[in-house]
Amino acid sequence: MDFKDHIVLWNHALIEVMDIRKASFTSVQPPLKYRLPASTYIYIVRGSATVLIDDRPYELSGSNVLHGGKGATIKLLKTEQILDYYLIMYRSTLTLPARRNLTALLERSKPFTGTYHFTPAHPLPLYEIIEQMYGQWQTGRNLEHLHVKALFYQWVHELFHQMQGQELQPLRADTLDQAIRYMHDSYSKPFTLDTLAGTLGTSPRTLSRLFRMRLNTSPAQYLVQLRMDKARELLLGTEATLHDIAVAVGYPDAYSFGKMFRKHFGNSPVRYKNSLQAASLWPDVPSALSVYDIAGEDTLRYIDDDNHYQYELKGASSMFRTSKPSLMFTLLLCFTIVLSACSTGNAGSNAAGNGGPSPTASPAATALATPSPDNTAAETQTRTISTVKGDIEVPADPQRVVVLYLLGDVLALGIKPVGVSSVNEGAAFENELKDVQNLGSWFEASPEAVLSLDPDLIIVPSEETYNALHDIAPTVLVPYEKMTTAERVSFIGHTLNKENQATSLLNDFNTKVENSKQKLREAGILDSTISIMEGGGERSMLVIMSKQYGRGSQVLYEYLGMKAPEKIQQKIDSKTDVGGESVSFEVIADYSGDYIFRSSYDGMTDLTGDPLWNSIPAVKEGRLMNIDFGLSYYNDIYSLNAQLDYIVDALLAAPRVK
């Protein structure tokens, strides 16, 4: 292929994107035959297959690109697994001057009608662009279709750039280089280690090992360092709001971003910026950005994805730690196993199961909470429970429990853990757990730190944390994202042998909800509309549009059954994946209810002097109530109880709607 000819012709062509499709082909399907209605790029995302184009065979696999001209016949013959692929169909015509001068070149090179096959060394940039193209194309709107056309040129440029580079130097793609390039291109988006590794054709463990061996860090730490560097540039070089900077570097809101920034730089973003601006008054002090030219920062910190639930990615959380345990951890584990074997003859106290009734649950949750037939808790020190990981033997009376994320549920059942994941400032149970060992972010708890606590039971919320810790002690995975509050509390109660307490907790909470609704009904508030907002920069405010986003949304919209303004309620009722949207101050009044709860945190924007904000009736008439982010963040039964008390008291104390 003569790239110079191709590039010349693409530069003089008028391109129209005809269609973008996403499809799959499985081994059980009969051979698929298709005549291309336009020039087409086929991009293989996953799987492999034998493909005939005009009877010429091609063996295609993940990340392959195949081009065929209009009228070419494609036949998918066989695949050993699911073949996922995209089709980009386009039409090309040469500009009038080019037709006179380049017709011969067009007939010789055939860039738009010829067939060629290519395996990119760096598939991730191509995948990122084509995925964005497909999403924009599905909207059906003209403006987004214009964006698709621009993205297609970008995709073709990336393709030709790689084709030209590999023709000159056909080297095997370096996995670590691809991962780094992907992070630099996509740091503003949430993605998982599993997704990244799968796209690169490797495993999370292998990718983590490459980062450790060659960069002395983890993928999660590398991404945090990258995001913080970009955030500092935006903070010091622009007047963007904290919310805008947070979104630009991959965090869902200003609170999450501010918390990580403070952990990374030792100060909040606002104070950090103010301190550097003050220092810049001294001419001999280097500029804030000059630090990049002087020295890199050695400390690489963990991703703090405390707001994971708002994405509603079932089982996926950003950059879980999956690296190989250290030698010290392995030795400690072996030593613990030996000690345990030596002590099995010692008698201990017996504890019987409560056997209380459980609330109605989904089939999956019921299966989790069903004890196995050989459960003899009354006679032994252990019980056998059924979990998503199979039957697990757990202590009948656990004394040293380690719990990640699901802290309030365990605490509400009367168990004070010996180790917990980090607790947000202002959480309902902050004081209760202030003396308990902090194990760091819930998705990256150190196995060595957990092992040192000698737990007899570990409760985790994700597949990744289960894999990292289940060799230390009996470990129960709670698939909380697939469970209701009642199902989750009942299952954890069953795990801890506290079924009666779990039932009482839920009954008491439901009774409190009904009493709270009656109070609000008698006060004439229950039928009023409620908005939940957060942040608030110079141009926009985050508006909560889900029952499961935290910030008190579950209490207000699910348990109390209160309604939001129509624009928000439509999103809540549609049950989309949208947890919250940034809304411009120019139209924020359309999203404002009779009462507004604003999630508050240290360093958030002061809106007391903002005319648009103060023109909103709820704000102007005193029906704006702040709710601490830490209090409203969690959805466990302990936190829901505290949120319910706070919300009802705040509503009753606020002025009534006139």
C-alpha positions as CSV (number, residue, x, y, z in Angstrom):
1,M,0.0,0.0,0.0
2,D,1.3,3.4,-1.0
3,F,0.4,5.6,2.0
4,K,1.4,8.8,0.2
5,D,-1.2,8.1,-2.5
6,H,-3.9,7.2,0.1
7,I,-3.2,10.3,2.1
8,V,-3.4,12.6,-0.9
9,L,-6.7,11.1,-2.0
10,W,-8.3,11.2,1.5
11,N,-7.2,14.9,1.7
12,H,-9.1,15.6,-1.5
13,A,-12.2,13.5,-0.8
14,L,-15.6,14.5,0.4
15,I,-16.7,11.9,3.0
16,E,-20.2,11.1,4.1
17,V,-20.8,8.6,7.0
18,M,-23.7,6.5,5.9
19,D,-24.1,4.2,9.0
20,I,-22.4,2.9,12.0
21,R,-23.4,-0.5,13.3
22,K,-22.5,-2.8,16.2
23,A,-23.0,-6.5,15.8
24,S,-22.1,-10.0,17.2
25,F,-21.6,-13.4,15.5
26,T,-21.6,-16.7,17.5
27,S,-20.5,-20.2,16.8
28,V,-24.1,-21.5,16.8
29,Q,-25.2,-19.1,14.0
30,P,-25.1,-20.3,10.4
31,P,-22.6,-18.6,8.0
32,L,-23.5,-15.0,7.5
33,K,-23.3,-13.5,4.0
34,Y,-23.6,-9.8,3.4
35,R,-23.1,-7.4,0.5
36,L,-21.6,-4.1,1.5
37,P,-23.9,-1.2,0.5
38,A,-21.0,1.3,0.8
39,S,-17.3,1.4,1.5
40,T,-16.9,-0.2,4.9
41,Y,-14.4,-0.5,7.7
42,I,-14.9,-3.6,9.9
43,Y,-13.3,-3.3,13.4
44,I,-13.1,-6.5,15.4
45,V,-13.5,-5.8,19.2
46,R,-13.4,-9.3,20.6
47,G,-13.2,-12.9,19.4
48,S,-11.9,-14.4,16.2
49,A,-13.4,-15.8,12.9
50,T,-12.7,-16.8,9.4
51,V,-14.0,-14.1,7.0
52,L,-14.3,-14.2,3.2
53,I,-14.3,-11.0,1.3
54,D,-15.1,-11.7,-2.4
55,D,-14.0,-15.3,-1.7
56,R,-10.6,-14.2,-0.3
57,P,-10.1,-15.6,3.2
58,Y,-9.0,-13.6,6.2
59,E,-8.4,-14.8,9.7
60,L,-9.6,-12.0,12.0
61,S,-9.3,-11.7,15.7
62,G,-9.6,-9.0,18.4
63,S,-8.6,-5.4,17.3
64,N,-8.2,-6.3,13.6
65,V,-9.3,-3.8,11.0
66,L,-10.7,-4.9,7.6
67,H,-11.7,-2.6,4.7
68,G,-14.0,-3.5,1.9
69,G,-15.4,-1.5,-1.0
70,K,-19.1,-1.0,-2.0
71,G,-20.5,-4.2,-3.4
72,A,-18.0,-6.5,-1.9
73,T,-19.4,-9.7,-0.4
74,I,-18.6,-10.6,3.1
75,K,-19.1,-14.0,4.5
76,L,-18.5,-15.0,8.2
77,L,-17.8,-18.7,8.2
78,K,-16.9,-19.8,11.7
79,T,-15.9,-18.6,15.1
80,E,-14.9,-20.4,18.2
81,Q,-16.4,-17.7,20.5
82,I,-18.6,-14.6,20.3
83,L,-17.3,-12.2,17.6
84,D,-18.1,-8.6,18.5
85,Y,-17.5,-6.0,15.8
86,Y,-18.3,-2.5,14.5
87,L,-19.1,-1.5,10.9
88,I,-18.4,2.0,9.6
89,M,-20.1,2.6,6.3
90,Y,-19.2,5.7,4.3
91,R,-19.3,7.2,0.9
92,S,-16.5,9.2,-0.8
93,T,-16.4,11.5,-3.8
94,L,-13.4,13.6,-5.0
95,T,-13.7,17.3,-5.1
96,L,-14.1,18.8,-8.6
97,P,-10.5,19.9,-9.0
98,A,-9.3,16.6,-7.7
99,R,-11.4,14.7,-10.3
100,R,-9.5,16.3,-13.1
101,N,-6.0,15.7,-11.6
102,L,-6.3,12.6,-9.4
103,T,-8.5,10.2,-11.3
104,A,-5.6,8.0,-12.5
105,L,-4.2,7.9,-8.9
106,L,-7.7,7.0,-7.6
107,E,-8.0,4.1,-10.0
108,R,-4.5,2.8,-9.2
109,S,-4.6,3.1,-5.4
110,K,-8.3,2.3,-4.7
111,P,-8.3,3.7,-1.1
112,F,-12.1,3.7,-0.9
113,T,-12.9,0.6,-2.8
114,G,-10.0,-1.7,-2.2
115,T,-9.7,-4.5,0.3
116,Y,-7.0,-4.5,3.0
117,H,-6.5,-6.0,6.4
118,F,-4.5,-4.6,9.3
119,T,-3.6,-5.5,12.9
120,P,-2.9,-2.2,14.8
121,A,-0.1,-2.2,17.3
122,H,-2.1,0.2,19.5
123,P,-5.8,-0.8,19.2
124,L,-7.1,1.2,22.2
125,P,-7.2,4.7,20.5
126,L,-9.1,3.2,17.6
127,Y,-11.5,1.5,19.9
128,E,-12.1,4.6,22.0
129,I,-13.0,6.7,18.9
130,I,-15.2,4.1,17.3
131,E,-17.1,3.6,20.5
132,Q,-17.7,7.3,20.8
133,M,-18.8,7.4,17.2
134,Y,-21.3,4.7,17.7
135,G,-22.8,6.3,20.7
136,Q,-23.1,9.7,19.0
137,W,-24.6,8.0,15.9
138,Q,-27.3,6.3,17.9
139,T,-28.8,9.7,19.0
140,G,-30.1,10.3,15.5
141,R,-29.5,14.1,15.9
142,N,-27.8,16.2,13.2
143,L,-25.3,17.9,15.5
144,E,-24.1,14.5,16.8
145,H,-23.8,13.2,13.3
146,L,-21.6,16.1,12.4
147,H,-19.5,15.1,15.4
148,V,-19.3,11.6,14.1
149,K,-18.0,12.8,10.8
150,A,-15.2,14.7,12.6
151,L,-14.4,11.6,14.7
152,F,-14.3,9.4,11.6
153,Y,-11.5,11.6,10.1
154,Q,-9.7,11.3,13.5
155,W,-10.2,7.5,13.4
156,V,-8.8,7.2,9.8
157,H,-5.9,9.4,10.7
158,E,-5.1,7.2,13.7
159,L,-5.4,4.1,11.5
160,F,-3.1,5.4,8.8
161,H,-0.6,6.7,11.3
162,Q,-0.3,3.2,12.8
163,M,-0.3,1.5,9.4
164,Q,2.5,3.7,8.2
165,G,4.5,3.3,11.4
166,Q,4.2,-0.5,11.4
167,E,5.1,-0.7,7.8
168,L,8.4,1.1,8.6
169,Q,8.9,-0.8,11.9
170,P,6.6,-3.8,12.3
171,L,7.3,-4.5,16.0
172,R,5.0,-6.3,18.4
173,A,3.0,-3.9,20.5
174,D,4.2,-3.3,24.0
175,T,1.4,-4.0,26.5
176,L,2.6,-1.5,29.1
177,D,3.0,1.2,26.4
178,Q,-0.5,0.6,25.2
179,A,-1.9,0.8,28.7
180,I,-0.1,4.1,29.4
181,R,-1.3,5.6,26.2
182,Y,-4.8,4.6,27.0
183,M,-4.7,6.2,30.4
184,H,-3.3,9.4,29.0
185,D,-6.1,9.5,26.4
186,S,-8.9,8.4,28.7
187,Y,-8.1,9.6,32.2
188,S,-11.2,11.8,32.2
189,K,-13.4,8.7,31.9
190,P,-14.2,6.0,34.5
191,F,-12.9,2.6,33.5
192,T,-11.9,-0.6,35.2
193,L,-8.7,-2.6,35.3
194,D,-10.6,-5.6,33.9
195,T,-11.8,-3.6,30.9
196,L,-8.4,-2.2,30.2
197,A,-6.7,-5.6,30.5
198,G,-9.3,-7.3,28.4
199,T,-9.0,-4.7,25.6
200,L,-5.2,-5.2,25.6
201,G,-5.6,-9.0,25.4
202,T,-4.0,-9.6,28.8
203,S,-5.1,-10.3,32.4
204,P,-5.4,-7.7,35.2
205,R,-2.8,-9.6,37.2
206,T,-0.3,-9.5,34.3
207,L,-0.9,-5.8,33.7
208,S,-0.5,-5.0,37.4
209,R,2.8,-7.0,37.4
210,L,4.1,-5.1,34.4
211,F,3.4,-1.8,36.2
212,R,5.1,-3.1,39.3
213,M,8.2,-4.5,37.6
214,R,8.9,-1.6,35.2
215,L,7.4,1.5,36.9
216,N,7.4,0.4,40.5
217,T,3.7,1.3,40.9
218,S,0.3,-0.1,40.3
219,P,-2.1,0.9,37.4
220,A,-4.4,2.6,40.0
221,Q,-1.5,4.6,41.5
222,Y,-0.3,5.6,38.0
223,L,-3.8,6.8,37.0
224,V,-4.2,8.9,40.2
225,Q,-0.8,10.5,39.6
226,L,-1.8,11.4,36.1
227,R,-5.2,12.7,37.1
228,M,-3.7,14.8,39.9
229,D,-1.1,16.3,37.6
230,K,-3.8,17.3,35.1
231,A,-6.0,18.6,37.9
232,R,-3.2,20.8,39.2
233,E,-2.6,22.2,35.7
234,L,-6.3,23.1,35.4
235,L,-6.5,24.5,38.9
236,L,-3.6,26.8,38.5
237,G,-3.9,27.6,34.8
238,T,-7.7,28.2,34.5
239,E,-10.6,29.7,36.3
240,A,-12.6,26.5,36.0
241,T,-14.8,25.4,38.9
242,L,-13.9,22.5,41.1
243,H,-16.8,20.5,39.6
244,D,-15.6,21.2,36.1
245,I,-12.1,20.2,37.0
246,A,-13.4,17.0,38.7
247,V,-15.3,15.9,35.6
248,A,-12.4,16.8,33.4
249,V,-10.0,14.5,35.2
250,G,-12.4,11.6,35.8
251,Y,-14.1,12.2,39.1
252,P,-17.9,12.3,39.4
253,D,-18.1,15.3,41.7
254,A,-16.1,18.0,43.4
255,Y,-16.2,16.3,46.8
256,S,-14.5,13.1,45.5
257,F,-12.0,15.2,43.6
258,G,-11.3,17.5,46.6
259,K,-10.8,14.5,48.9
260,M,-8.3,12.9,46.6
261,F,-6.6,16.2,45.9
262,R,-6.2,16.8,49.7
263,K,-4.9,13.3,50.2
264,H,-2.4,13.8,47.4
265,F,-1.2,17.3,47.9
266,G,-1.9,17.7,51.7
267,N,-4.4,20.6,51.2
268,S,-7.8,21.3,49.6
269,P,-7.7,22.6,46.0
270,V,-8.8,26.1,47.0
271,R,-6.3,26.5,49.8
272,Y,-3.6,24.9,47.6
273,K,-4.2,27.4,44.8
274,N,-4.5,30.4,47.3
275,S,-1.2,29.4,48.9
276,L,0.6,29.2,45.6
277,Q,-0.9,32.5,44.4
278,A,0.3,34.1,47.6
279,A,3.8,32.6,47.2
280,S,4.0,33.9,43.6
281,L,4.1,37.5,45.0
282,W,7.8,36.7,45.8
283,P,9.7,37.0,42.5
284,D,12.5,34.5,43.5
285,V,10.1,31.6,44.1
286,P,9.6,29.3,41.1
287,S,6.2,29.2,39.5
288,A,3.7,26.6,40.5
289,L,3.9,24.8,37.2
290,S,7.7,24.9,37.1
291,V,7.8,22.0,39.5
292,Y,7.2,19.7,36.5
293,D,10.6,20.8,35.0
294,I,12.4,20.5,38.3
295,A,11.4,17.1,39.6
296,G,8.7,14.5,39.4
297,E,6.7,13.5,42.4
298,D,7.7,10.2,43.9
299,T,4.5,9.5,45.9
300,L,1.9,7.8,43.9
301,R,-1.4,7.4,45.7
302,Y,-4.4,5.2,45.4
303,I,-7.5,5.9,43.4
304,D,-10.3,6.9,45.8
305,D,-13.4,5.9,44.1
306,D,-15.8,6.4,47.0
307,N,-18.6,7.3,44.7
308,H,-18.5,4.1,42.8
309,Y,-22.1,3.2,43.2
310,Q,-23.4,6.2,41.2
311,Y,-22.2,4.6,37.9
312,E,-24.3,1.5,38.6
313,L,-21.6,-0.7,37.0
314,K,-22.5,-4.1,38.3
315,G,-19.4,-5.6,39.8
316,A,-17.1,-3.0,38.2
317,S,-15.1,-0.5,40.2
318,S,-12.3,1.7,39.0
319,M,-8.9,0.0,39.1
320,F,-9.2,-2.6,41.8
321,R,-5.9,-3.8,43.1
322,T,-5.2,-7.3,41.7
323,S,-1.4,-7.4,42.1
324,K,0.4,-10.5,43.3
325,P,0.7,-10.6,47.2
326,S,4.1,-9.8,48.5
327,L,6.5,-12.3,49.9
328,M,6.1,-11.0,53.4
329,F,2.3,-11.5,53.1
330,T,2.8,-15.0,51.8
331,L,5.1,-15.9,54.8
332,L,2.7,-14.3,57.3
333,L,-0.2,-16.3,55.8
334,C,1.7,-19.6,56.0
335,F,2.6,-18.8,59.6
336,T,-1.0,-18.1,60.5
337,I,-2.2,-21.3,58.9
338,V,0.4,-23.3,61.0
339,L,-0.8,-21.6,64.2
340,S,-4.4,-22.3,63.3
341,A,-3.7,-26.0,62.7
342,C,-2.0,-26.2,66.1
343,S,-4.9,-24.7,67.9
344,T,-7.8,-26.6,66.4
345,G,-8.1,-28.8,69.5
346,N,-8.9,-26.0,71.8
347,A,-12.5,-25.8,72.8
348,G,-14.4,-22.5,72.5
349,S,-17.8,-21.1,73.3
350,N,-20.9,-22.2,71.3
351,A,-23.3,-19.9,69.7
352,A,-26.7,-20.8,68.3
353,G,-28.4,-19.2,65.3
354,N,-31.4,-17.1,66.0
355,G,-33.5,-18.6,63.3
356,G,-35.8,-15.6,63.1
357,P,-38.1,-14.8,60.2
358,S,-36.6,-12.9,57.3
359,P,-38.2,-10.3,55.0
360,T,-39.4,-11.2,51.5
361,A,-36.4,-11.3,49.1
362,S,-35.6,-11.9,45.5
363,P,-34.7,-15.5,44.5
364,A,-31.0,-14.7,44.3
365,A,-31.0,-13.1,47.8
366,T,-33.1,-16.0,49.2
367,A,-30.5,-18.5,47.9
368,L,-27.8,-16.5,49.6
369,A,-29.6,-16.5,52.9
370,T,-30.5,-20.2,52.9
371,P,-28.5,-22.2,55.4
372,S,-27.0,-25.5,54.2
373,P,-28.5,-28.7,55.6
374,D,-25.3,-29.5,57.5
375,N,-25.5,-26.3,59.5
376,T,-25.1,-27.4,63.2
377,A,-24.5,-24.1,64.9
378,A,-25.9,-25.2,68.2
379,E,-23.2,-27.9,68.4
380,T,-20.1,-26.5,66.9
381,Q,-18.1,-23.3,66.7
382,T,-18.8,-22.7,63.1
383,R,-21.8,-22.5,60.7
384,T,-22.0,-23.1,57.0
385,I,-23.8,-20.5,54.9
386,S,-24.5,-20.3,51.2
387,T,-23.0,-17.4,49.3
388,V,-22.4,-16.4,45.7
389,K,-19.0,-18.1,46.1
390,G,-20.6,-21.4,47.3
391,D,-20.9,-22.8,50.8
392,I,-18.6,-21.1,53.3
393,E,-17.8,-22.1,56.9
394,V,-18.0,-19.0,59.1
395,P,-17.7,-18.5,62.9
396,A,-20.9,-19.0,64.8
397,D,-20.0,-16.1,67.0
398,P,-17.5,-13.9,65.1
399,Q,-15.3,-11.8,67.3
400,R,-12.8,-10.2,64.9
401,V,-14.7,-9.0,61.8
402,V,-13.1,-7.0,59.0
403,V,-15.6,-5.2,56.7
404,L,-15.1,-3.1,53.6
405,Y,-17.6,-0.5,52.5
406,L,-20.7,-2.2,54.2
407,L,-19.7,-0.7,57.6
408,G,-23.0,0.7,58.8
409,D,-24.9,-2.6,58.2
410,V,-22.4,-4.6,60.3
411,L,-22.3,-1.9,63.0
412,A,-26.1,-1.7,63.2
413,L,-26.2,-5.4,63.9
414,G,-24.2,-4.9,67.1
415,I,-20.8,-5.9,65.7
416,K,-17.9,-3.5,66.1
417,P,-15.3,-4.5,63.5
418,V,-11.5,-4.7,64.2
419,G,-10.8,-3.2,60.7
420,V,-12.7,-1.1,58.2
421,S,-12.2,0.7,55.0
422,S,-11.9,4.5,55.2
423,V,-14.8,6.4,56.6
424,N,-15.9,9.7,55.1
425,E,-15.8,12.7,57.4
426,G,-19.2,13.4,58.8
427,A,-20.5,9.8,58.3
428,A,-23.2,8.8,60.7
429,F,-20.9,6.1,62.3
430,E,-17.7,8.2,62.2
431,N,-17.4,8.5,66.0
432,E,-18.3,4.8,66.5
433,L,-15.4,3.7,64.3
434,K,-12.9,6.4,65.1
435,D,-10.7,3.9,67.1
436,V,-11.0,1.1,64.6
437,Q,-8.1,0.2,62.3
438,N,-8.5,2.1,59.0
439,L,-7.5,-0.1,56.1
440,G,-7.7,2.5,53.4
441,S,-9.9,2.7,50.3
442,W,-12.5,-0.2,50.3
443,F,-11.3,-1.5,46.9
444,E,-7.6,-1.6,47.7
445,A,-7.3,-2.8,51.3
446,S,-3.9,-4.1,52.0
447,P,-3.8,-8.0,52.5
448,E,-0.9,-7.5,54.8
449,A,-2.8,-5.0,57.0
450,V,-5.9,-7.3,57.1
451,L,-3.8,-10.3,58.0
452,S,-2.1,-8.4,60.9
453,L,-5.6,-8.0,62.5
454,D,-6.1,-11.8,62.7
455,P,-9.7,-11.6,61.6
456,D,-12.1,-14.6,62.0
457,L,-14.5,-13.2,59.3
458,I,-14.1,-10.8,56.4
459,I,-17.0,-9.1,54.6
460,V,-16.3,-7.6,51.2
461,P,-18.4,-5.9,48.5
462,S,-16.7,-6.9,45.3
463,E,-15.1,-9.8,43.4
464,E,-11.7,-8.1,43.4
465,T,-11.6,-7.6,47.1
466,Y,-12.8,-11.2,47.6
467,N,-9.9,-12.5,45.5
468,A,-7.4,-10.4,47.3
469,L,-8.5,-11.4,50.9
470,H,-10.3,-14.8,50.9
471,D,-7.1,-16.8,51.7
472,I,-6.7,-14.9,55.0
473,A,-9.9,-15.9,56.8
474,P,-13.5,-16.9,55.9
475,T,-14.6,-14.2,53.4
476,V,-18.1,-13.5,52.5
477,L,-18.9,-11.6,49.3
478,V,-22.0,-9.4,49.5
479,P,-23.3,-8.6,46.0
480,Y,-24.9,-5.4,47.4
481,E,-25.5,-3.8,44.0
482,K,-28.0,-6.6,43.1
483,M,-29.8,-6.5,46.4
484,T,-32.4,-4.3,48.1
485,T,-31.7,-2.8,51.5
486,A,-33.9,-5.5,53.2
487,E,-32.1,-8.3,51.2
488,R,-28.7,-7.0,52.1
489,V,-29.3,-6.5,55.8
490,S,-31.0,-9.9,56.1
491,F,-28.0,-11.6,54.4
492,I,-25.4,-9.9,56.5
493,G,-27.5,-10.7,59.6
494,H,-27.5,-14.3,58.5
495,T,-23.8,-14.2,58.0
496,L,-23.2,-12.8,61.5
497,N,-25.7,-15.2,63.0
498,K,-27.9,-12.3,63.9
499,E,-31.1,-12.9,61.9
500,N,-33.4,-11.7,64.7
501,Q,-31.5,-8.5,65.1
502,A,-31.7,-7.9,61.3
503,T,-35.4,-8.4,61.2
504,S,-35.9,-6.0,64.1
505,L,-33.7,-3.4,62.5
506,L,-35.7,-3.5,59.3
507,N,-39.1,-3.5,61.1
508,D,-38.0,-0.6,63.3
509,F,-36.8,1.3,60.2
510,N,-40.0,0.7,58.3
511,T,-42.0,1.8,61.3
512,K,-40.0,5.0,61.6
513,V,-40.5,5.6,57.8
514,E,-44.3,5.4,58.2
515,N,-44.3,7.6,61.3
516,S,-42.1,10.1,59.4
517,K,-44.5,10.2,56.5
518,Q,-47.4,10.8,58.8
519,K,-45.6,13.8,60.4
520,L,-44.8,15.3,57.0
521,R,-48.4,14.6,55.8
522,E,-49.9,16.4,58.8
523,A,-47.5,19.3,58.3
524,G,-48.6,19.6,54.6
525,I,-45.1,18.8,53.3
526,L,-45.3,15.2,52.0
527,D,-46.9,16.2,48.7
528,S,-44.3,19.0,48.1
529,T,-41.5,18.5,45.5
530,I,-37.9,18.0,46.6
531,S,-34.6,18.6,44.7
532,I,-31.2,17.4,45.8
533,M,-28.2,19.3,44.5
534,E,-24.5,19.4,45.0
535,G,-21.6,21.8,44.3
536,G,-22.4,24.9,42.4
537,G,-19.7,26.6,40.5
538,E,-20.0,29.8,38.5
539,R,-22.0,28.1,35.7
540,S,-23.7,24.9,36.9
541,M,-25.0,22.7,39.7
542,L,-25.1,18.9,40.0
543,V,-28.7,17.8,40.2
544,I,-29.4,14.3,41.6
545,M,-31.7,12.3,39.3
546,S,-31.8,8.8,40.9
547,K,-33.1,7.0,44.0
548,Q,-29.8,5.2,44.5
549,Y,-27.2,8.1,44.2
550,G,-26.8,8.7,47.9
551,R,-27.1,12.3,49.1
552,G,-30.3,11.3,50.8
553,S,-32.0,10.3,47.5
554,Q,-33.0,6.9,48.8
555,V,-34.7,8.3,51.9
556,L,-36.5,11.1,50.1
557,Y,-37.5,9.5,46.8
558,E,-37.8,5.8,47.8
559,Y,-38.8,5.5,51.4
560,L,-40.7,8.7,52.0
561,G,-42.0,8.5,48.4
562,M,-41.6,12.3,47.8
563,K,-41.6,13.6,44.3
564,A,-39.1,15.7,42.4
565,P,-39.9,18.5,39.9
566,E,-41.1,17.0,36.6
567,K,-37.8,17.3,34.7
568,I,-36.1,15.3,37.5
569,Q,-38.9,12.9,38.1
570,Q,-38.9,11.8,34.5
571,K,-35.3,10.7,34.8
572,I,-36.0,9.0,38.2
573,D,-39.0,7.1,36.7
574,S,-37.1,6.0,33.6
575,K,-34.5,4.2,35.8
576,T,-31.7,5.2,33.5
577,D,-28.0,4.9,34.5
578,V,-27.9,8.7,35.0
579,G,-27.3,9.4,38.7
580,G,-26.9,13.1,38.3
581,E,-26.5,15.8,35.7
582,S,-24.8,19.2,35.7
583,V,-27.4,21.9,35.1
584,S,-26.7,25.4,34.1
585,F,-27.7,28.2,36.5
586,E,-29.6,29.8,33.7
587,V,-32.2,26.9,33.9
588,I,-31.6,25.7,37.4
589,A,-34.9,27.1,38.5
590,D,-36.7,24.5,36.3
591,Y,-35.1,21.8,38.4
592,S,-35.8,23.3,41.7
593,G,-38.5,21.9,44.0
594,D,-40.5,23.4,46.8
595,Y,-37.6,22.3,49.1
596,I,-33.9,21.9,48.2
597,F,-31.3,19.8,49.9
598,R,-27.8,20.8,49.0
599,S,-25.0,18.3,49.7
600,S,-22.3,20.3,51.5
601,Y,-18.6,19.8,52.0
602,D,-15.5,21.8,52.9
603,G,-14.4,24.1,50.1
604,M,-17.6,24.1,48.1
605,T,-18.6,27.3,46.3
606,D,-20.2,30.0,48.3
607,L,-23.4,31.0,46.5
608,T,-24.8,33.5,49.0
609,G,-24.1,36.4,46.6
610,D,-25.2,34.7,43.4
611,P,-28.3,36.5,42.0
612,L,-29.5,33.5,39.9
613,W,-29.2,31.2,42.8
614,N,-30.9,33.6,45.2
615,S,-33.8,34.1,42.8
616,I,-35.0,30.5,43.2
617,P,-38.1,30.5,45.4
618,A,-36.9,27.8,47.7
619,V,-33.6,29.6,48.3
620,K,-35.2,33.0,48.6
621,E,-37.9,31.8,51.1
622,G,-35.6,29.8,53.3
623,R,-36.4,26.3,52.2
624,L,-32.8,25.5,51.2
625,M,-31.2,22.9,53.6
626,N,-27.6,21.8,53.6
627,I,-26.9,18.1,54.3
628,D,-23.4,17.0,55.0
629,F,-21.9,14.9,52.2
630,G,-20.4,12.4,54.7
631,L,-23.8,11.8,56.3
632,S,-25.7,11.5,53.0
633,Y,-23.1,9.4,51.1
634,Y,-23.8,5.9,52.5
635,N,-26.9,3.8,51.9
636,D,-26.5,1.3,54.8
637,I,-29.2,0.8,57.4
638,Y,-27.3,2.8,60.0
639,S,-26.8,5.8,57.7
640,L,-30.4,5.6,56.4
641,N,-31.7,5.9,59.9
642,A,-29.6,9.0,60.6
643,Q,-30.5,10.5,57.2
644,L,-34.2,10.0,57.9
645,D,-34.0,11.8,61.2
646,Y,-32.0,14.7,59.8
647,I,-34.2,15.1,56.7
648,V,-37.5,15.0,58.5
649,D,-36.4,17.4,61.2
650,A,-35.0,19.8,58.6
651,L,-38.3,19.7,56.5
652,L,-40.4,20.3,59.6
653,A,-38.2,23.2,60.7
654,A,-38.3,24.9,57.3
655,P,-40.8,27.6,56.3
656,R,-43.9,26.2,54.6
657,V,-44.6,26.8,50.9
658,K,-46.7,29.9,50.5
